Amino acid sequence: MARPSEHTSAAITDPAWLRWSLIGAAVALIAVVILLPLAMVIVEAASAGWFAYLDAVTESDTLAAIRLTLLVSVLCVPANLVFGICAAWAITKFRFPGKNLLLTLIDLPFSVSPVVAGLVFVLLFGSQGWFGPWLREHEIKIIFSTPGIVLATMFVTFPFVARELIPLMQQQGADQEEAAASLGAGGWQIFWRVTFPNVRWALLYGVLLCNARAMGEFGAVSVVSGHIRGLTNTLPLQVEILHNEFNSAAAFAVASLLTLVALLTLGLKLWLERRHGEGLAHTPRSH
Amino acid sequence: MTRMATSVVRTSWRQAGPLPGLGLTLGLSLTWLSLIVLIPLLALLVKSAGLGPAGWWAIASDPRVLSAMKLSFGTALIAALINTLIGTPIAWALVRYRFPGRSTLDALIDLPFALPTAVAGIALTAIYAGNGWLGPSLESVGIKIAYTPSGIVMALLFIGLPFTVRTVQPVLENLQHEHEEAAASLGASRWTTLWRVNFPQVLPAMLTGFSLAFARGVGEYGSVIFIAGNLPYVSEIAPLLIVIKLEEFDYRGATVLAMLMLIASFLILFLINTLQRRVARGQTL
Protein backbone atom coordinates (compact mmCIF):
# COMPACT_ATOMS: atom_id res chain seq x y z
CA MET A 1 0.00 0.00 0.00
CA ALA A 2 1.27 3.43 -0.87
CA ARG A 3 2.11 5.37 2.24
CA PRO A 4 2.81 9.08 2.39
CA SER A 5 6.52 9.04 3.00
CA GLU A 6 6.73 12.27 4.99
CA HIS A 7 4.19 11.20 7.58
CA THR A 8 5.74 9.39 10.46
CA SER A 9 2.87 9.65 12.87
CA ALA A 10 0.03 7.17 12.49
CA ALA A 11 -2.22 9.60 14.34
CA ILE A 12 -2.41 12.00 11.40
CA THR A 13 -2.73 9.37 8.70
CA ASP A 14 -6.19 9.21 7.23
CA PRO A 15 -7.99 5.86 7.54
CA ALA A 16 -7.55 3.66 4.47
CA TRP A 17 -11.19 3.92 3.39
CA LEU A 18 -10.97 7.72 3.38
CA ARG A 19 -7.60 7.71 1.64
CA TRP A 20 -8.68 5.42 -1.16
CA SER A 21 -12.05 7.08 -1.70
CA LEU A 22 -10.41 10.48 -1.92
CA ILE A 23 -7.78 9.17 -4.35
CA GLY A 24 -10.52 7.51 -6.39
CA ALA A 25 -12.62 10.66 -6.44
CA ALA A 26 -9.65 12.86 -7.39
CA VAL A 27 -8.60 10.55 -10.23
CA ALA A 28 -12.17 10.26 -11.52
CA LEU A 29 -12.78 14.02 -11.39
CA ILE A 30 -9.51 14.92 -13.12
CA ALA A 31 -10.23 12.24 -15.73
CA VAL A 32 -13.72 13.53 -16.51
CA VAL A 33 -13.09 17.27 -16.27
CA ILE A 34 -9.60 17.52 -17.78
CA LEU A 35 -8.44 14.30 -19.47
CA LEU A 36 -11.63 13.59 -21.40
CA PRO A 37 -11.48 16.85 -23.46
CA LEU A 38 -7.79 16.21 -24.17
CA ALA A 39 -8.55 12.66 -25.32
CA MET A 40 -11.45 13.94 -27.45
CA VAL A 41 -9.15 16.29 -29.40
CA ILE A 42 -6.66 13.53 -30.12
CA VAL A 43 -9.25 10.90 -31.09
CA GLU A 44 -11.25 13.26 -33.31
CA ALA A 45 -8.13 14.66 -35.01
CA ALA A 46 -6.99 11.13 -35.82
CA SER A 47 -10.46 9.91 -36.83
CA ALA A 48 -10.28 10.86 -40.50
CA GLY A 49 -6.88 9.29 -41.05
CA TRP A 50 -3.38 10.56 -41.63
CA PHE A 51 -3.91 11.99 -45.13
CA ALA A 52 -7.03 13.89 -44.22
CA TYR A 53 -5.17 15.25 -41.21
CA LEU A 54 -2.26 16.40 -43.36
CA ASP A 55 -4.67 17.99 -45.84
CA ALA A 56 -6.44 19.86 -43.07
CA VAL A 57 -3.31 21.31 -41.47
CA THR A 58 -1.64 22.22 -44.78
CA GLU A 59 -4.73 23.84 -46.31
CA SER A 60 -3.88 27.40 -47.38
CA ASP A 61 -6.20 29.20 -44.92
CA THR A 62 -4.81 27.11 -42.08
CA LEU A 63 -1.24 27.88 -43.12
CA ALA A 64 -2.14 31.58 -43.19
CA ALA A 65 -3.61 31.19 -39.69
CA ILE A 66 -0.41 29.50 -38.47
CA ARG A 67 1.67 32.36 -39.90
CA LEU A 68 -0.54 35.01 -38.28
CA THR A 69 -0.53 33.21 -34.92
CA LEU A 70 3.28 33.00 -34.99
CA LEU A 71 3.53 36.68 -35.97
CA VAL A 72 1.26 37.73 -33.08
CA SER A 73 3.32 35.69 -30.65
CA VAL A 74 6.64 37.01 -32.03
CA LEU A 75 5.42 40.59 -31.53
CA CYS A 76 3.66 40.16 -28.18
CA VAL A 77 6.12 38.02 -26.25
CA PRO A 78 9.22 40.27 -26.61
CA ALA A 79 7.15 43.38 -25.83
CA ASN A 80 5.81 41.63 -22.74
CA LEU A 81 9.33 40.54 -21.80
CA VAL A 82 10.76 44.07 -21.99
CA PHE A 83 7.81 45.50 -20.07
CA GLY A 84 8.02 42.75 -17.45
CA ILE A 85 11.72 43.38 -16.82
CA CYS A 86 11.28 47.17 -16.67
CA ALA A 87 8.29 46.98 -14.32
CA ALA A 88 9.99 44.43 -12.06
CA TRP A 89 13.22 46.47 -11.92
CA ALA A 90 11.41 49.69 -11.01
CA ILE A 91 9.09 48.03 -8.49
CA THR A 92 11.57 45.79 -6.68
CA LYS A 93 14.76 47.90 -6.68
CA PHE A 94 13.32 51.30 -5.72
CA ARG A 95 10.84 52.91 -3.40
CA PHE A 96 8.31 55.30 -4.84
CA PRO A 97 4.79 56.43 -4.00
CA GLY A 98 1.91 54.60 -5.68
CA LYS A 99 3.73 51.29 -6.02
CA ASN A 100 0.77 49.22 -4.82
CA LEU A 101 -1.53 51.00 -7.25
CA LEU A 102 0.90 50.17 -10.05
CA LEU A 103 0.90 46.49 -9.03
CA THR A 104 -2.90 46.44 -9.07
CA LEU A 105 -3.04 48.11 -12.48
CA ILE A 106 -0.58 45.59 -13.97
CA ASP A 107 -2.90 42.75 -12.86
CA LEU A 108 -6.00 44.53 -14.17
CA PRO A 109 -6.21 42.65 -17.51
CA PHE A 110 -6.73 39.38 -15.58
CA SER A 111 -10.03 40.64 -14.18
CA VAL A 112 -11.38 41.94 -17.49
CA SER A 113 -13.33 39.65 -19.82
CA PRO A 114 -11.38 38.94 -23.04
CA VAL A 115 -14.38 40.21 -24.99
CA VAL A 116 -14.16 43.55 -23.17
CA ALA A 117 -10.42 43.62 -23.96
CA GLY A 118 -11.34 43.45 -27.64
CA LEU A 119 -14.18 45.94 -27.26
CA VAL A 120 -11.97 48.72 -25.83
CA PHE A 121 -9.83 48.68 -28.98
CA VAL A 122 -12.92 48.81 -31.18
CA LEU A 123 -14.02 51.89 -29.20
CA LEU A 124 -10.61 53.50 -29.87
CA PHE A 125 -9.84 52.46 -33.43
CA GLY A 126 -13.12 51.16 -34.91
CA SER A 127 -14.96 53.06 -37.65
CA GLN A 128 -17.09 54.82 -34.99
CA GLY A 129 -14.23 55.00 -32.50
CA TRP A 130 -12.22 57.97 -31.18
CA PHE A 131 -9.52 57.67 -33.84
CA GLY A 132 -11.77 56.05 -36.47
CA PRO A 133 -12.18 59.06 -38.79
CA TRP A 134 -8.49 59.99 -38.58
CA LEU A 135 -7.41 56.42 -39.34
CA ARG A 136 -9.77 56.26 -42.32
CA GLU A 137 -8.36 59.52 -43.72
CA HIS A 138 -4.86 58.14 -43.51
CA GLU A 139 -5.94 54.71 -44.77
CA ILE A 140 -4.61 52.92 -41.70
CA LYS A 141 -6.46 49.77 -40.68
CA ILE A 142 -6.21 48.58 -37.09
CA ILE A 143 -9.52 46.90 -36.37
CA PHE A 144 -10.27 43.87 -38.60
CA SER A 145 -6.56 43.74 -39.29
CA THR A 146 -3.30 42.47 -37.79
CA PRO A 147 -2.47 45.54 -35.59
CA GLY A 148 -5.79 45.18 -33.74
CA ILE A 149 -5.16 41.48 -33.14
CA VAL A 150 -1.69 42.24 -31.79
CA LEU A 151 -3.00 45.04 -29.52
CA ALA A 152 -5.82 42.90 -28.09
CA THR A 153 -3.38 40.03 -27.46
CA MET A 154 -0.95 42.42 -25.75
CA PHE A 155 -3.78 43.54 -23.47
CA VAL A 156 -4.76 40.05 -22.33
CA THR A 157 -1.17 38.84 -21.90
CA PHE A 158 -0.03 42.06 -20.20
CA PRO A 159 0.71 40.76 -16.64
CA PHE A 160 2.41 37.45 -17.52
CA VAL A 161 6.17 38.13 -17.30
CA ALA A 162 5.88 40.88 -14.66
CA ARG A 163 3.87 38.53 -12.45
CA GLU A 164 6.60 35.88 -12.40
CA LEU A 165 9.47 38.36 -11.96
CA ILE A 166 8.15 40.75 -9.31
CA PRO A 167 7.63 38.25 -6.43
CA LEU A 168 10.97 36.55 -7.14
CA MET A 169 12.95 39.81 -7.32
CA GLN A 170 11.20 41.00 -4.16
CA GLN A 171 12.39 37.86 -2.37
CA GLN A 172 15.91 38.36 -3.68
CA GLY A 173 16.17 42.02 -2.62
CA ALA A 174 18.65 44.53 -4.05
CA ASP A 175 21.77 43.75 -1.98
CA GLN A 176 23.73 42.03 -4.76
CA GLU A 177 22.92 44.78 -7.25
CA GLU A 178 23.87 47.48 -4.77
CA ALA A 179 27.17 45.73 -4.07
CA ALA A 180 27.88 45.62 -7.82
CA ALA A 181 27.00 49.32 -8.12
CA SER A 182 29.32 50.24 -5.23
CA LEU A 183 32.12 48.41 -7.06
CA GLY A 184 31.51 50.67 -10.03
CA ALA A 185 29.37 48.53 -12.34
CA GLY A 186 27.04 50.36 -14.73
CA GLY A 187 23.30 49.74 -15.09
CA TRP A 188 23.49 47.29 -18.03
CA GLN A 189 26.39 45.47 -16.48
CA ILE A 190 24.50 45.05 -13.20
CA PHE A 191 21.44 43.75 -15.01
CA TRP A 192 23.26 41.26 -17.25
CA ARG A 193 25.88 40.05 -14.79
CA VAL A 194 23.94 40.08 -11.49
CA THR A 195 20.16 40.26 -11.95
CA PHE A 196 19.68 38.26 -15.14
CA PRO A 197 21.39 35.05 -13.91
CA ASN A 198 19.18 35.18 -10.80
CA VAL A 199 15.90 35.57 -12.66
CA ARG A 200 16.42 33.77 -15.99
CA TRP A 201 14.30 30.72 -15.14
CA ALA A 202 11.42 32.85 -13.89
CA LEU A 203 11.77 34.92 -17.05
CA LEU A 204 11.52 31.79 -19.20
CA TYR A 205 8.54 30.62 -17.14
CA GLY A 206 6.72 33.90 -17.76
CA VAL A 207 7.58 33.84 -21.47
CA LEU A 208 6.23 30.28 -21.73
CA LEU A 209 2.87 31.17 -20.19
CA CYS A 210 2.68 34.43 -22.14
CA ASN A 211 3.32 32.60 -25.40
CA ALA A 212 0.69 29.94 -24.68
CA ARG A 213 -1.92 32.62 -24.04
CA ALA A 214 -0.82 34.75 -27.02
CA MET A 215 -1.18 31.79 -29.39
CA GLY A 216 -4.42 30.57 -27.87
CA GLU A 217 -6.33 33.79 -27.17
CA PHE A 218 -9.83 33.62 -28.59
CA GLY A 219 -12.32 36.13 -27.14
CA ALA A 220 -10.32 39.34 -27.46
CA VAL A 221 -8.98 38.43 -30.88
CA SER A 222 -12.38 37.31 -32.10
CA VAL A 223 -13.83 40.79 -31.43
CA VAL A 224 -11.17 42.72 -33.36
CA SER A 225 -10.35 40.23 -36.13
CA GLY A 226 -13.37 40.45 -38.43
CA HIS A 227 -12.84 36.76 -39.31
CA ILE A 228 -11.46 37.34 -42.81
CA ARG A 229 -10.37 33.94 -44.11
CA GLY A 230 -6.69 33.64 -44.91
CA LEU A 231 -6.08 37.19 -43.62
CA THR A 232 -7.18 37.89 -40.06
CA ASN A 233 -7.84 34.42 -38.67
CA THR A 234 -5.51 33.15 -35.99
CA LEU A 235 -5.46 29.40 -35.30
CA PRO A 236 -8.16 29.51 -32.58
CA LEU A 237 -10.43 31.49 -34.93
CA GLN A 238 -9.73 29.00 -37.72
CA VAL A 239 -10.87 26.24 -35.34
CA GLU A 240 -14.12 28.13 -34.76
CA ILE A 241 -14.77 28.66 -38.48
CA LEU A 242 -14.16 25.01 -39.35
CA HIS A 243 -16.37 23.93 -36.43
CA ASN A 244 -19.18 26.24 -37.55
CA GLU A 245 -18.93 24.79 -41.07
CA PHE A 246 -19.49 21.32 -39.54
CA ASN A 247 -16.03 20.33 -40.76
CA SER A 248 -15.36 18.58 -37.48
CA ALA A 249 -12.34 16.52 -38.55
CA ALA A 250 -10.52 19.60 -39.88
CA ALA A 251 -11.49 21.66 -36.81
CA PHE A 252 -10.01 19.02 -34.53
CA ALA A 253 -6.93 18.63 -36.75
CA VAL A 254 -6.18 22.36 -36.39
CA ALA A 255 -7.11 22.16 -32.69
CA SER A 256 -4.57 19.36 -32.27
CA LEU A 257 -1.79 21.76 -33.32
CA LEU A 258 -2.80 24.14 -30.52
CA THR A 259 -3.09 21.19 -28.14
CA LEU A 260 0.46 20.21 -29.03
CA VAL A 261 1.63 23.72 -28.10
CA ALA A 262 -0.29 23.44 -24.82
CA LEU A 263 1.25 20.05 -23.97
CA LEU A 264 4.74 21.30 -24.84
CA THR A 265 4.12 24.31 -22.59
CA LEU A 266 3.01 22.06 -19.73
CA GLY A 267 6.04 19.79 -20.22
CA LEU A 268 8.51 22.68 -20.19
CA LYS A 269 6.72 24.26 -17.24
CA LEU A 270 6.98 21.01 -15.28
CA TRP A 271 10.68 20.72 -16.16
CA LEU A 272 11.29 24.27 -14.96
CA GLU A 273 9.43 23.64 -11.69
CA ARG A 274 11.32 20.38 -11.06
CA ARG A 275 14.82 21.40 -12.14
CA HIS A 276 14.86 25.10 -11.40
CA GLY A 277 12.17 25.47 -8.76
CA GLU A 278 14.51 27.49 -6.55
CA GLY A 279 14.82 30.04 -9.38
CA LEU A 280 11.07 30.64 -9.53
CA ALA A 281 8.88 32.78 -7.30
CA HIS A 282 7.26 30.86 -4.45
CA THR A 283 3.68 31.88 -5.01
CA PRO A 284 0.52 29.99 -5.81
CA ARG A 285 0.56 29.79 -9.58
CA SER A 286 -2.76 30.65 -11.03
CA HIS A 287 -3.27 32.39 -14.31
CA MET B 1 0.35 60.55 -18.00
CA THR B 2 4.00 61.01 -18.96
CA ARG B 3 4.18 64.25 -17.02
CA MET B 4 2.87 62.49 -13.94
CA ALA B 5 5.42 59.75 -14.51
CA THR B 6 8.37 62.14 -14.59
CA SER B 7 7.25 63.93 -11.44
CA VAL B 8 7.06 60.58 -9.64
CA VAL B 9 10.53 59.80 -10.89
CA ARG B 10 11.98 63.11 -9.66
CA THR B 11 10.67 62.92 -6.11
CA SER B 12 11.71 59.34 -5.57
CA TRP B 13 15.06 59.54 -7.37
CA ARG B 14 16.51 61.22 -4.30
CA GLN B 15 15.22 58.63 -1.84
CA ALA B 16 16.33 55.77 -4.08
CA GLY B 17 19.31 53.54 -3.42
CA PRO B 18 22.50 53.61 -5.45
CA LEU B 19 21.04 51.63 -8.36
CA PRO B 20 20.52 53.31 -11.73
CA GLY B 21 17.64 52.97 -14.14
CA LEU B 22 14.55 54.03 -12.19
CA GLY B 23 13.68 56.81 -14.64
CA LEU B 24 14.07 54.59 -17.69
CA THR B 25 12.33 51.48 -16.36
CA LEU B 26 9.47 53.24 -14.57
CA GLY B 27 8.98 55.59 -17.50
CA LEU B 28 8.81 52.72 -20.01
CA SER B 29 6.52 50.68 -17.74
CA LEU B 30 4.07 53.51 -17.19
CA THR B 31 4.04 54.48 -20.87
CA TRP B 32 3.42 50.90 -21.98
CA LEU B 33 0.80 50.31 -19.27
CA SER B 34 -1.00 53.50 -20.31
CA LEU B 35 -0.95 52.71 -24.03
CA ILE B 36 -2.00 49.07 -23.84
CA VAL B 37 -4.26 48.92 -20.77
CA LEU B 38 -5.19 52.26 -19.17
CA ILE B 39 -6.08 54.46 -22.15
CA PRO B 40 -8.18 51.71 -23.79
CA LEU B 41 -10.07 51.12 -20.52
CA LEU B 42 -10.45 54.90 -20.15
CA ALA B 43 -12.11 54.95 -23.57
CA LEU B 44 -14.68 52.48 -22.22
CA LEU B 45 -15.26 54.62 -19.13
CA VAL B 46 -15.63 57.89 -21.08
CA LYS B 47 -17.87 56.32 -23.72
CA SER B 48 -20.21 54.82 -21.11
CA ALA B 49 -20.25 57.99 -18.96
CA GLY B 50 -21.25 60.02 -22.02
CA LEU B 51 -24.51 58.11 -22.34
CA GLY B 52 -26.11 59.63 -19.23
CA PRO B 53 -28.45 57.94 -16.75
CA ALA B 54 -31.31 57.65 -19.25
CA GLY B 55 -29.13 55.95 -21.83
CA TRP B 56 -27.78 53.60 -19.18
CA TRP B 57 -31.21 52.71 -17.88
CA ALA B 58 -32.57 51.97 -21.35
CA ILE B 59 -29.86 49.39 -21.92
CA ALA B 60 -29.50 48.04 -18.37
CA SER B 61 -33.25 47.40 -18.03
CA ASP B 62 -33.49 45.50 -21.31
CA PRO B 63 -34.73 42.00 -20.37
CA ARG B 64 -32.28 40.34 -22.78
CA VAL B 65 -29.35 42.15 -21.10
CA LEU B 66 -30.66 41.26 -17.64
CA SER B 67 -31.08 37.58 -18.44
CA ALA B 68 -27.59 37.42 -20.00
CA MET B 69 -26.08 39.02 -16.88
CA LYS B 70 -28.04 36.69 -14.60
CA LEU B 71 -26.88 33.68 -16.63
CA SER B 72 -23.20 34.73 -16.68
CA PHE B 73 -23.01 35.49 -12.96
CA GLY B 74 -25.23 32.54 -11.96
CA THR B 75 -23.31 29.91 -13.92
CA ALA B 76 -19.96 31.40 -12.80
CA LEU B 77 -21.06 31.23 -9.14
CA ILE B 78 -22.29 27.64 -9.45
CA ALA B 79 -19.15 26.52 -11.29
CA ALA B 80 -16.81 28.27 -8.84
CA LEU B 81 -18.67 26.69 -5.93
CA ILE B 82 -18.44 23.18 -7.43
CA ASN B 83 -14.79 23.78 -8.33
CA THR B 84 -14.00 24.79 -4.74
CA LEU B 85 -15.81 21.74 -3.39
CA ILE B 86 -14.05 19.29 -5.73
CA GLY B 87 -10.75 21.20 -5.98
CA THR B 88 -10.00 21.03 -2.27
CA PRO B 89 -10.22 17.21 -1.95
CA ILE B 90 -8.26 16.88 -5.22
CA ALA B 91 -5.54 19.11 -3.75
CA TRP B 92 -5.62 17.09 -0.53
CA ALA B 93 -5.22 13.79 -2.40
CA LEU B 94 -2.37 15.19 -4.51
CA VAL B 95 -0.50 16.63 -1.50
CA ARG B 96 -1.09 14.01 1.20
CA TYR B 97 -1.20 10.69 -0.62
CA ARG B 98 1.23 8.83 -2.85
CA PHE B 99 -0.33 6.75 -5.61
CA PRO B 100 0.70 5.69 -9.12
CA GLY B 101 0.18 8.44 -11.69
CA ARG B 102 0.03 11.17 -9.06
CA SER B 103 2.64 13.46 -10.57
CA THR B 104 1.16 13.13 -14.07
CA LEU B 105 -2.30 14.06 -12.79
CA ASP B 106 -0.77 16.91 -10.81
CA ALA B 107 0.87 18.31 -13.96
CA LEU B 108 -2.33 17.91 -16.00
CA ILE B 109 -4.30 20.11 -13.56
CA ASP B 110 -2.69 23.07 -15.37
CA LEU B 111 -3.95 21.98 -18.80
CA PRO B 112 -6.86 24.50 -18.79
CA PHE B 113 -4.31 27.32 -18.34
CA ALA B 114 -2.39 26.21 -21.42
CA LEU B 115 -5.10 24.84 -23.71
CA PRO B 116 -6.77 27.51 -25.88
CA THR B 117 -10.38 28.05 -24.86
CA ALA B 118 -11.71 27.41 -28.36
CA VAL B 119 -10.11 23.95 -28.34
CA ALA B 120 -11.65 23.19 -24.96
CA GLY B 121 -14.97 24.47 -26.28
CA ILE B 122 -15.21 22.18 -29.31
CA ALA B 123 -13.89 19.19 -27.33
CA LEU B 124 -16.46 19.62 -24.54
CA THR B 125 -19.22 20.10 -27.11
CA ALA B 126 -18.21 16.89 -28.87
CA ILE B 127 -18.19 14.99 -25.55
CA TYR B 128 -21.60 16.14 -24.34
CA ALA B 129 -23.46 16.42 -27.67
CA GLY B 130 -26.24 13.94 -28.46
CA ASN B 131 -23.82 11.78 -30.50
CA GLY B 132 -20.78 12.30 -28.25
CA TRP B 133 -19.02 10.10 -25.69
CA LEU B 134 -21.11 11.04 -22.65
CA GLY B 135 -24.08 12.82 -24.25
CA PRO B 136 -26.24 9.75 -25.07
CA SER B 137 -25.90 8.01 -21.68
CA LEU B 138 -26.57 11.27 -19.81
CA GLU B 139 -29.60 11.98 -22.00
CA SER B 140 -30.98 8.50 -21.34
CA VAL B 141 -31.20 9.42 -17.65
CA GLY B 142 -32.73 12.78 -18.53
CA ILE B 143 -29.68 15.03 -18.26
CA LYS B 144 -28.99 17.29 -21.21
CA ILE B 145 -25.72 19.21 -21.07
CA ALA B 146 -24.75 20.40 -24.55
CA TYR B 147 -26.67 23.48 -25.75
CA THR B 148 -28.15 24.19 -22.30
CA PRO B 149 -27.04 26.31 -19.31
CA SER B 150 -25.60 23.10 -17.78
CA GLY B 151 -23.15 23.08 -20.67
CA ILE B 152 -21.97 26.55 -19.63
CA VAL B 153 -21.33 25.27 -16.09
CA MET B 154 -19.47 22.27 -17.55
CA ALA B 155 -17.16 24.55 -19.59
CA LEU B 156 -16.55 26.78 -16.57
CA LEU B 157 -15.70 23.71 -14.47
CA PHE B 158 -12.92 22.92 -16.93
CA ILE B 159 -11.68 26.53 -17.04
CA GLY B 160 -11.83 27.10 -13.26
CA LEU B 161 -10.55 23.86 -11.73
CA PRO B 162 -6.83 24.76 -11.76
CA PHE B 163 -7.54 28.03 -9.90
CA THR B 164 -9.11 26.25 -6.93
CA VAL B 165 -6.63 23.35 -6.83
CA ARG B 166 -3.55 25.54 -7.24
CA THR B 167 -4.46 28.05 -4.52
CA VAL B 168 -5.24 25.36 -1.91
CA GLN B 169 -2.26 23.11 -2.74
CA PRO B 170 0.59 25.29 -1.35
CA VAL B 171 -1.36 25.89 1.88
CA LEU B 172 -1.81 22.14 2.38
CA GLU B 173 1.88 21.57 1.68
CA ASN B 174 2.84 24.07 4.39
CA LEU B 175 0.38 22.87 7.04
CA GLN B 176 2.07 22.24 10.39
CA HIS B 177 1.66 18.57 11.22
CA GLU B 178 2.17 19.43 14.90
CA HIS B 179 -1.34 20.90 15.09
CA GLU B 180 -2.88 17.71 13.77
CA GLU B 181 -0.71 15.54 16.00
CA ALA B 182 -1.61 17.63 19.03
CA ALA B 183 -5.31 17.31 18.25
CA ALA B 184 -4.96 13.56 17.76
CA SER B 185 -3.00 13.11 20.99
CA LEU B 186 -5.71 15.03 22.85
CA GLY B 187 -8.15 12.39 21.70
CA ALA B 188 -9.78 14.06 18.71
CA SER B 189 -10.99 11.67 16.03
CA ARG B 190 -9.45 12.00 12.57
CA TRP B 191 -12.65 13.51 11.30
CA THR B 192 -12.79 16.09 14.11
CA THR B 193 -9.16 17.01 13.44
CA LEU B 194 -9.78 17.51 9.73
CA TRP B 195 -12.88 19.58 10.36
CA ARG B 196 -11.75 21.64 13.37
CA VAL B 197 -8.00 21.97 12.76
CA ASN B 198 -7.26 21.67 9.04
CA PHE B 199 -10.38 23.14 7.47
CA PRO B 200 -10.09 26.58 9.15
CA GLN B 201 -6.46 26.80 8.01
CA VAL B 202 -7.39 26.05 4.41
CA LEU B 203 -10.58 28.11 4.24
CA PRO B 204 -8.93 31.46 3.28
CA ALA B 205 -7.16 29.77 0.34
CA MET B 206 -10.43 28.10 -0.67
CA LEU B 207 -12.08 31.53 -0.78
CA THR B 208 -9.22 32.93 -2.87
CA GLY B 209 -9.52 30.04 -5.30
CA PHE B 210 -13.28 30.52 -5.42
CA SER B 211 -12.97 34.20 -6.28
CA LEU B 212 -10.32 33.58 -8.96
CA ALA B 213 -12.43 30.86 -10.58
CA PHE B 214 -15.52 33.04 -10.34
CA ALA B 215 -13.83 36.11 -11.87
CA ARG B 216 -12.50 34.02 -14.73
CA GLY B 217 -15.88 32.35 -15.24
CA VAL B 218 -17.90 35.56 -15.48
CA GLY B 219 -15.85 36.83 -18.40
CA GLU B 220 -15.20 33.49 -20.11
CA TYR B 221 -16.18 33.39 -23.76
CA GLY B 222 -14.22 30.92 -25.91
CA SER B 223 -14.96 27.67 -24.15
CA VAL B 224 -18.59 28.57 -23.45
CA ILE B 225 -20.01 29.72 -26.78
CA PHE B 226 -19.53 26.37 -28.50
CA ILE B 227 -21.39 24.33 -25.89
CA ALA B 228 -23.95 26.89 -24.72
CA GLY B 229 -26.38 26.84 -27.64
CA ASN B 230 -26.56 30.66 -27.37
CA LEU B 231 -30.34 31.00 -27.26
CA PRO B 232 -31.38 34.56 -26.22
CA TYR B 233 -32.99 34.61 -22.73
CA VAL B 234 -31.94 30.98 -22.16
CA SER B 235 -28.28 30.27 -22.81
CA GLU B 236 -26.84 33.57 -24.06
CA ILE B 237 -23.97 34.76 -21.83
CA ALA B 238 -23.15 38.45 -21.31
CA PRO B 239 -19.81 38.41 -23.21
CA LEU B 240 -21.59 36.89 -26.22
CA LEU B 241 -24.27 39.60 -26.07
CA ILE B 242 -21.45 42.19 -26.17
CA VAL B 243 -20.13 40.55 -29.33
CA ILE B 244 -23.62 40.45 -30.86
CA LYS B 245 -24.20 44.14 -30.07
CA LEU B 246 -20.84 45.00 -31.66
CA GLU B 247 -21.73 43.05 -34.79
CA GLU B 248 -24.94 45.10 -34.96
CA PHE B 249 -22.81 48.27 -34.55
CA ASP B 250 -24.64 48.95 -31.28
CA TYR B 251 -21.52 50.38 -29.62
CA ARG B 252 -23.52 51.99 -26.79
CA GLY B 253 -25.20 48.75 -25.83
CA ALA B 254 -21.90 46.88 -25.91
CA THR B 255 -20.20 49.57 -23.81
CA VAL B 256 -22.88 49.71 -21.11
CA LEU B 257 -23.02 45.92 -20.87
CA ALA B 258 -19.22 45.77 -20.55
CA MET B 259 -19.30 48.40 -17.78
CA LEU B 260 -22.13 46.57 -15.97
CA MET B 261 -20.06 43.38 -16.06
CA LEU B 262 -16.97 45.17 -14.76
CA ILE B 263 -18.86 46.91 -11.94
CA ALA B 264 -20.73 43.78 -10.88
CA SER B 265 -17.63 41.58 -10.84
CA PHE B 266 -15.57 44.17 -8.93
CA LEU B 267 -18.35 44.45 -6.33
CA ILE B 268 -18.56 40.69 -5.89
CA LEU B 269 -14.77 40.31 -5.75
CA PHE B 270 -14.61 43.09 -3.17
CA LEU B 271 -17.19 41.25 -1.04
CA ILE B 272 -15.30 37.97 -1.31
CA ASN B 273 -12.00 39.67 -0.45
CA THR B 274 -13.52 41.29 2.63
CA LEU B 275 -14.96 37.96 3.71
CA GLN B 276 -11.63 36.28 3.09
CA ARG B 277 -9.72 38.83 5.17
CA ARG B 278 -12.13 38.33 8.07
CA VAL B 279 -11.76 34.57 7.85
CA ALA B 280 -7.97 34.86 7.66
CA ARG B 281 -7.97 36.99 10.81
CA GLY B 282 -9.91 34.25 12.55
CA GLN B 283 -13.14 36.17 13.02
CA THR B 284 -16.44 34.42 12.82
CA LEU B 285 -18.49 34.84 9.68
Interface residues (C-beta under 8 A of the other chain):
Chain A: A2 R3 P4 S5 H7 S9 A11 I12 D14 P15 L18 R19 L22 I23 A25 A26 V27 L29 I30 V33 I34 L35 L36 P37 L38 M40 V41 E44 A79 V82 F83 I85 C86 A87 W89 A90 K93 F94 R95 F96 P97 G98 L102 L105 I106 L108 P109 F110 S111 V112 S113 P114 V115 V116 L119 V120 F121 V122 L123 L124 G126 Q128 G129 W130 L151 M154 F155 F158 A174 E177 E178 A181 S182 G186 G187 I190 F191 L209 A212 M215 G216 E217 F218 G219 S222 V223 L235 P236 L237 V239 E240 H243 S248 A251 F252 A255 L258 T259 V261 A262 L263 T265 L266 K269 L270 H282 P284 R285 S286 H287
Chain B: V8 V9 T11 S12 Q15 A16 G17 P18 L19 P20 G21 L22 L24 T25 L26 L28 S29 L30 W32 L33 I36 V37 L38 I39 P40 L41 A43 L44 K47 I86 P89 I90 W92 A93 L94 R96 Y97 R98 F99 P100 G101 L105 A107 L108 I109 D110 L111 P112 F113 A114 L115 P116 T117 A118 V119 A120 I122 A123 L124 A126 I127 W133 L134 L157 F158 L161 P162 F163 R166 T167 Q169 P170 H177 E180 E181 A184 S185 R190 T193 L194 A205 T208 G209 L212 A215 V218 G219 E220 Y221 G222 F226 A238 P239 L240 I242 V243 L246 F249 Y251 A254 T255 A258 M261 L262 S265 F266 L269
